[in-house]
Amino acid sequence: MKRSDDSSKKMGAKLGFIDNSWFGFLLGLLIPILGALFFYIFLIEENSWGKFSDAMANPIILSPLIRLGAIFNLLLFFIFIWTKKDLAARGVIFSTFIYGGLVIYLIYFR
């Protein structure tokens, strides 16, 4: 019995970097971009990376793509909450606020 307890402690030590605000923040910045790519490929049906990067440069298309991609941050946030990774969930919330500020800037000031 003691041997399995030791192995679970080692596994927790190996995955300790996950419950980190910076990890959640970086993942929260990356996931909406991948989510936007997902929505762009499957909803607009353009399978070219060049066309996606052109769309991301267009502020009229960029704002809705970011908003749709940020939905994946909600899923990521709940995964971190359910697995008791509260610091990582805090990082995801912070990155979502940054995306929210970017969307407000694109809608009202650009």
C-alpha positions as CSV (number, residue, x, y, z in Angstrom):
1,M,0.0,0.0,0.0
2,K,2.8,2.4,0.8
3,R,4.4,1.9,-2.6
4,S,1.3,3.2,-4.4
5,D,1.1,6.2,-2.1
6,D,4.7,7.0,-3.1
7,S,4.0,6.7,-6.8
8,S,1.0,9.0,-6.5
9,K,3.1,11.6,-4.7
10,K,5.7,11.4,-7.5
11,M,3.0,11.8,-10.2
12,G,1.7,14.9,-8.4
13,A,5.2,16.3,-8.2
14,K,5.7,15.8,-11.9
15,L,2.4,17.5,-12.8
16,G,2.8,20.3,-10.3
17,F,3.5,22.8,-13.0
18,I,-0.1,22.6,-14.2
19,D,-1.5,24.4,-11.1
20,N,0.4,27.6,-11.9
21,S,-1.1,30.9,-12.9
22,W,1.4,31.4,-15.7
23,F,0.6,28.0,-17.2
24,G,-3.2,28.9,-17.1
25,F,-2.4,32.3,-18.5
26,L,-0.4,31.0,-21.4
27,L,-2.9,28.2,-22.2
28,G,-5.7,30.8,-22.0
29,L,-3.9,32.9,-24.6
30,L,-3.3,29.9,-26.9
31,I,-6.6,28.1,-26.7
32,P,-8.8,31.0,-28.2
33,I,-6.4,31.2,-31.2
34,L,-6.8,27.5,-31.8
35,G,-10.5,27.8,-31.2
36,A,-10.7,30.6,-33.8
37,L,-8.8,28.5,-36.2
38,F,-11.2,25.6,-35.6
39,F,-14.3,27.9,-36.2
40,Y,-12.7,29.4,-39.3
41,I,-11.9,26.1,-40.9
42,F,-15.2,24.4,-40.1
43,L,-17.6,27.2,-40.4
44,I,-16.1,29.3,-43.2
45,E,-14.6,26.2,-44.9
46,E,-11.3,27.8,-45.9
47,N,-8.5,25.3,-45.3
48,S,-5.6,27.6,-46.0
49,W,-3.4,28.9,-43.2
50,G,-2.7,32.0,-45.4
51,K,-6.4,32.9,-45.7
52,F,-6.8,32.4,-41.9
53,S,-3.9,34.7,-41.2
54,D,-5.4,37.3,-43.7
55,A,-8.7,37.0,-41.8
56,M,-7.0,37.6,-38.5
57,A,-5.5,40.8,-39.9
58,N,-8.9,42.1,-40.8
59,P,-10.5,43.8,-37.8
60,I,-14.0,43.1,-39.0
61,I,-13.5,39.4,-39.0
62,L,-11.0,39.3,-36.1
63,S,-13.4,40.4,-33.4
64,P,-16.0,37.7,-34.0
65,L,-13.3,35.0,-34.3
66,I,-11.8,36.0,-31.0
67,R,-15.2,36.0,-29.3
68,L,-16.0,32.5,-30.7
69,G,-12.5,31.3,-29.8
70,A,-12.8,32.5,-26.2
71,I,-15.7,30.0,-25.7
72,F,-12.9,27.4,-25.4
73,N,-11.5,29.4,-22.5
74,L,-14.7,28.7,-20.7
75,L,-14.2,25.0,-21.2
76,L,-10.6,25.2,-20.1
77,F,-11.6,27.2,-17.0
78,F,-14.1,24.6,-15.9
79,I,-11.7,21.7,-16.5
80,F,-9.2,23.5,-14.2
81,I,-11.9,24.1,-11.6
82,W,-13.1,20.5,-11.7
83,T,-9.6,19.2,-11.3
84,K,-8.9,21.6,-8.4
85,K,-6.2,23.6,-10.3
86,D,-7.4,26.9,-9.0
87,L,-4.2,28.9,-9.8
88,A,-4.3,27.8,-13.4
89,A,-8.0,28.7,-13.6
90,R,-7.1,32.2,-12.3
91,G,-4.6,32.5,-15.2
92,V,-7.3,31.5,-17.7
93,I,-9.6,34.2,-16.3
94,F,-6.8,36.8,-16.6
95,S,-6.2,35.9,-20.2
96,T,-9.9,36.1,-20.9
97,F,-10.0,39.6,-19.6
98,I,-7.1,40.5,-21.9
99,Y,-9.1,39.0,-24.9
100,G,-12.1,41.0,-23.7
101,G,-10.2,44.2,-23.7
102,L,-8.9,43.4,-27.2
103,V,-12.4,42.8,-28.5
104,I,-13.7,46.1,-26.9
105,Y,-10.8,47.9,-28.5
106,L,-11.5,46.4,-31.9
107,I,-15.2,47.1,-31.7
108,Y,-15.2,50.7,-30.4
109,F,-11.8,52.2,-31.1
110,R,-10.7,50.8,-34.4
